[in-house]
Amino acid sequence: MVVIVRNSNLLGKITILVVVGLCINTAVALDGSGTQEDPWRIESLDDFNDFAADANYWDDYTRLETDVNLAGQTYSTAVIAPDVDNSNYGFDGTAFTGVFDGNDHRILNLTIDDGGAGNDCVGLFGNIENGEVRNLGLEGGSVSASRLAVGGLVGYTYEGIISNCYSTGDVNGGGSVGGLMGNAQYISVSNCYSTGDVSGTGDNIGGLAGYTFGIVSNCYSTGNVSGDGTVGGLIGSNQAYIENCYSTGDVNGVERVGGLVGANFDAVRNCYSTGDVNGVNYVGGLVGSNFGYARDCFWDIETSGEPNMCGNEHSTCDNSYGKTTAQMHQQSTFTDWDFINEWNIGENQTYPYLRVYLPSDINKDRIVNFLDIAITANQWLEEK
């Protein structure tokens, strides 16, 4: 196993990667052998604690076989692959470089609070390097740290793959703070969402991720977001290709504040936002400051309180994409969107929602109940 030390600017710039040591994989406590065909298997809370405490597991294949309840435990650093030296702003320690398959199980009541110690790279995973996390839910709890790269699932990731994951707990930190990911560089993120409130005292604060560089698709966030600069309902600072995503939470900041993205430097397609947006400088219903590409994206001009798509003038900031709430509930508004494979809508009842998530959860509160049946019944009555 390679022990990796990364000295990086957690606000978005990479400096050096150094391999500092080599050791033999000595993990033996869990069932399995750590291969793709026979992964390490976490079958209890004790197994999870063994996995989290032993870096020898972190470059192998691991599968969760049960829900894990962490109630009663408060961590001060990331649980897996933590930063072990908070005297600088880089990551020092052993990164997670393996594959973690949640197997559609959950980590319950994760609580992290650094108590103002100034820890970086904070989340369930502190640092993922060329690793993958999939099919995992984080429910309940909260993550709080006072410095950089803070997220529910992962604080900092470089060349990682995150798919079919979600987080429901509140997250707060300094800069590069997100409900699911803090700082995510050269990443692929798909079919993920976050629902907790997110706050930060610095820049790059987003409902799903604080900073992104890579690809983000079929994702959404619903929590309220607040920060200083570069604040977005989905992503704070974006250098990723974003497609088929949305955000619904209220967004508050000082400058570069957007309903979906605080500052966009890449491409955004087929996305929308509905949250109330408030700021002082460079405030837009969809994007605070746009230096990239934003097309076929919509925002609710009534709920956002913002008539302009972007807080600055840009060729792709087309204010005609701003729609009323009634228009946002009509499929005909979203021209060129794929309502066969990607999206669905309760006509005149709901905003568009992604088909990859519970199709019967019409009002998107993450449960299927009588409220969803009532919406469906009302639709049937209107079609009579």
N, C-alpha and C positions, 0 to 999 in steps of 0.2 A: 504494500500500500504506500502511496506517495503522500507525504504530508505537505500541504500547500500553504504558503504564506503569500497573501496578496496585499500589496500596498497600493491602495487605490483611492481616488477622490470619490467619495460616496455620493457626491452631488452629480456625478455623471461622467467624469474623465478617468481613464485607466492609465496607470503609469507603468508598473513592472509586475512580473510574475516570477517567483523564485521557488525552485524546488530545494527544500532544505533537509530532507531526511528520507530514509527508507526503512521500513520495518516489515516484519512478516505478519501476515494475517493470522491472528491467534484467537479470533472469536469462535467460541465453542458452545455457549450456553443455549442458544436458540435452536429449535428444530430446523432442519434444512441444511443446505450446503452453500447457499449464497449465489447459486447459478440461476440463469433464467428459467431453466426447467425445474429446479428445486430450490426456490428462494428461501432465505431465512424467514421464519414464520413467527409473527408476534401474536400470541394466543391469550395473553393476560396482561394486567398492569405490570406485574413483575417483569415479564418479557419486554414490555415497552421500556421500562426503566433500565434494563440491561442494555437494550439497543441504544438508548440515548446516552448512556455513560461510556460506551465502548466504541471508539473511532474505527476499530477494525471492521465493523459492519458497514461503514459508510461508503465504501466503494463497490458494494455488491448489490445483488437483487434482494429486496425485502418485501414481504407481503403482510398486510394487516389482516388478521383472521377474526377480529372482534372489535366492538367499540371499546374505547379506552377512556375512562372517566378520571380526570386529573383534579377533581374537586378537593379542596383542602390544601393544595400545594400551590405556593406562589414562587415563581422563578424570578431571578434578577437578570438573567441573560437568556439568550436563545436556548431552547431545550436540546436541540440537535445542532451540531456544528457551530458552537458559539464563538464569538470573538473573545479571546482570552487576555487581551491587553487593551484597556481603554485609554492609554496614555497618548495614543495617536488616532488619526482618523481613518487609517487603513484597517484591513482585516488581518488578524493574526490568529492562527489556529489551523485546524484541519477542516477543510471544506467537505460538504457532502457531494460525492461524485458518482453515486450509484443510482439505482432506480427504486423508488418507494411506491408501491402499489397499495393504495388504501383499500382496494377491493370493495368499494362502496360502503366502507365503514366510517366511523366518526371518532374524532378526538373531542371529548366533551370538557367544557369548563377550563380550558387553558387560560391561566392567569400569569402574566408577566408584568412585573413592576420593578424598575431598576432603582427606585427611590432617589432619583436625582444623581445617580453615580456617574452618568455620562457614558452609558454603554451604546455602542453602535451595532448594526447588523442584528436586529432583534426581531424574533418571530418564533414560530415552532421550529423552523430551520433558520439558522443564522446566515449561512452562506451556502449556496448551491453552485458548483462549478461543473459544467458539462454533465449535469445530472438531470434526473427526471422525477417528478412527483405527479401522480395521477389518481383519479377516482377516490378522492379524500375530502371529507367534510370536517370543518371546525365549527362547533356549535357552542354558544355561550362563552363566558369568560371575557377577558379583555387583555390588551397588550398596551403597555405604557413604558416609554423610555424617553430619555431627555435629549438624545442627540440624533444621529443620522441613520437612514436606512432601517425603517421600522414598518413591519407589516404583520398581518395576522398569520399568514402561512410562512412567508419567508422575508427576511430583512433585505438581503442582497443576493442577487443571482446573476451569473455570467454564463452565457451559452447554455441556459437551462430550458427545459420543456415542462410546462405546467398545463395539465389538461383535466377537465372534469373535476374541478375542485371548487370549494366555496368556503366562506368564512362569515360568521354572523356576529362576532364580538366587536365592541368598540376598540379603536386604535388611536393612540395619540403619541406624538414624539416631537422631535425638532424639525429636521428637514428630510425630504424624500420619504414621505409617509403615505401608506396606502392601506386600504382595508384588507387586501389580500397580499400585496407585495409592496415593499418599500422602493428599492432601486433595482430595476430589472433590465439588464443589458444583453443584447444579442440573444433575445429570448423568443420562444414561441408559446403563446398563451391562448388556449381555446376552451370554449364551453365552461367558463368559470364565472363566478359572481361573488359579490360581497353585499351584506345588508347592514352592517354596523356603521355608526357614526365615526367620522375620521376628523382629527384635528392636529394641527402642527403649529409650532411657533416660528417656523422658518419658511423656506420656499419648497416648491414641488410637493404639493399635497393633493391627493386624489382619492376618490371613493374606492376605486379598484387598485390603483397603483400610483405612487408618487412620481416616478420617472420610468419611462419605457423606451427601449430601442430594440426593434425587431418586428414581430407580427402579433397582433391582438385581434382575435376573431370570436364572434358569438359569445360575447361577455356582457355583463351588465352590473350596475351597482344601484342601490336604493337608499343608502344612508346619507345623512347630511354631512357636508364637508366644510371645514373652516381652516383658514391659515393666513399667512401674510401675503406672499407673492406667489404667482404661478399656481393657481388653485382651480381644480376642475372637478366636476361631478363624477367623471370616470377616471381621468388621468390628469395629473398636475402638469408635467412637462413631457411632451410626446415627440419622440423621434422614431416611432413605429408606424407600420401600416395598420390602420384600424379599419375593420369592416364588420358590419352587422352587429353593432353594439349600441347600448343606450344607458342613460342614467336618469334617475327620477328624484334624487335628493336635492335639498336646498344647498346653495353654494355661497359662501361668504368669504371675502378676502379684501385686500387693499388694492393690488394691481395684478394685471394679467389673470383675470377671473372669468371663467366660462362655464356654461351649463354642462358641457361635456368635457372640454379640455381647456386647461389654463393657457398654455402656450403650445402651439402646434408647429413642428418643423418638418413634418412628413405628409402622409396622405391619410385622409379620413373619408370613407365611403359608406353610404347606406347606414347611417347612424342617426340617433335623435336624442334630445334631452327635454325634460319637462320641469325641472326644479326652479325655484325662485332664486335669482342670481343678483348678488349685491356686491359692489366694490367701488373704488374711487377712480382708478386709472386703467384703461384698456379692459373694458368689461363688455362681454358679448353674450347673447343668448345661447350660443353654441360654443364659441371659442373666444378666449380673452385676447390673445395676440396670435395672429395667424401669419406664418411665413412659409406655409406649405400648401397643400392641396385639400380642399374641402368641397366635395360635390355630392349631390343627392342626399344631403343631410338636412334634417328638419329640427325645429324647436318650437315649443309652445309659447307664443308671444303673450298670452294671457297669464299663464302660471309663472313664467319667468320674469315678467315685467320688463323685458328687454326687446325693443323693436329691431335691433341690429344683430346680424349673425355674429360679427366679430367686433372686437374693440378697436381694431385698426383697419385702415383701408387695404384691401387686397383683392386681386382679380377674381379669386374664387369665393369671395364673401358675398353671396347673393342673398339680399334681404327678402327676396320673393319666397325663400324656403321657410320663412317664419309663418306659422299657421295658427289659427284659433284652436281652442280645445275641441270644438265640434269637428273641425277639419282634420285634426290629428286622430280622430276616432273613425276616419273613413279610409278604406283601402285605396280609393281612387286618388288620394293625396300623394301616396308614395309611389309615384311613377318610377318605372325601371327597377323596382324591388322584386325579389323572388318570393312570392307568396305561395309557392308550391312546395319548395324544399326548405327555405330558411325561416320565413315569417308566417304568422297567422294574426288574425285580429277578430275581436268581437265587434262586428260592424255597428257603429253608432253607440258602442258601449265601452270599449277599451282602446288603449293605445296598442300599437303592434307589439307582439311578444314573440320570442324565439321558439321555434318548434322543438328544439333540442331539449327544452325543459318541459315539465309536466303539462301536457296539452289540455288537461281538464282544469288546471288552475287558472281560470279565466281572469280573475282580478289580481293574479300574480302576488299573492300573499304567502306563497310557498306551501299552502295546504289546499286540498280539494275538499270543499264542504258545501253547505247549503247556499252560501253566498254565490258560489259559482253556478249552482243549479238555478238560482233566481235570475242571474244575468242571462243564462241560456233560455230560460222560460220567457223572459221579457222579449228576447230577440224573436222567439217563435211567435209571440203575440203580434209583434210589429210586422211580421211577414205574412200574416193571415189576410 
